[in-house]
């Protein structure tokens, strides 16, 4: 069998073979982020996307069969960008808690520059529930792996698992909603430091002399 | 001025005056939670709500003008139920961190019994963004007040503010999504204890001998 099973292909199933094709696909996805972010899935249209992208309608159908398909591809694309934004700020030799802080800083910066991401991922819960779930399960899985690394290095306590990762993810998502999307009244660095202090020492008052 | 300002009235502006009226309104809101939770806002219908409630169509219009209006009233109602679910588990003399743990336990129990709440509140971001924002701002505000109480009692550290409240709320919401709505593979008590341990001591490994 040399014919790939379409059901196993990626959301954006037609991969461009030329540099020009890759640029067109990129333009379409960037335009889709604006179109879906501003208008929502139901109001968004394929012609709205191609107009914003400055491409012909035919180019759209070279890569996507429908509005649903580019929406799924966009969620996959944004999910990858979130992963990269968190990763870009990481250096390999950072202590485990600084890794979490750097990842949150990167995410908050990304969310400020791409405020539409919240609306798109959130609407995905209704348009394509499987992709919504996949996005968060993947993100939690990455956090859980980082925590396990911190425990192996002797920096984090034993027994950290999936639920700790979900707790951190929820903290980060809600801090992003409040301090990156709704308002920028605090600096990204202050918010990341505040979240980091929770992971470092919790909220309890420490006996004096104990930092 | 004895005439109330209509802009200050509750979303469900026609308040029932009799016990029977209160029961009908309650039935309509409970039916709306199922209808919107199962079908989503766009697919949900007023006749679907009255059929589930076992009330006449006229009863619906006694209390609500439209599908939008009962949706807003429902979000307000659910927001109040979340508040009550967290509050019911509280005793007035609990230490501050046990208050947070009890509030999360109550919320997780409520979310397991009313899984539709996530879909309804999340869809509210698109149907009625102001109510969506209000729900989370109110919730964060309550958490912030509880934290301030803990600091006053000398149990929590100084300087806890709005962002700490948003961090806790995000943690709770995502733990609820994963462990109350998507799966019940861990007990409510285990998840609440795990979240509590983050607030109590963070994730860092403590020097041995220091609990």
Interface residues (C-beta under 8 A of the other chain):
Chain A: X40 X42 X97 X119 X122 X123 X125 X126 X133 X136 X140 X147 X150 X151 X154 X155 X156 X157 X158 X160 X162 X163 X164 X166 X167 X168 X169 X170 X171 X172 X173 X174 X175 X177 X178 X179 X182 X186 X191 X194 X195 X198 X199 X200 X201 X202 X203 X204 X205 X206
Chain B: X40 X42 X97 X119 X122 X123 X125 X126 X133 X136 X140 X147 X150 X151 X154 X155 X156 X157 X158 X160 X162 X163 X164 X166 X167 X168 X169 X170 X171 X172 X173 X174 X175 X177 X178 X179 X182 X186 X191 X194 X195 X198 X199 X200 X201 X202 X203 X204 X205 X206
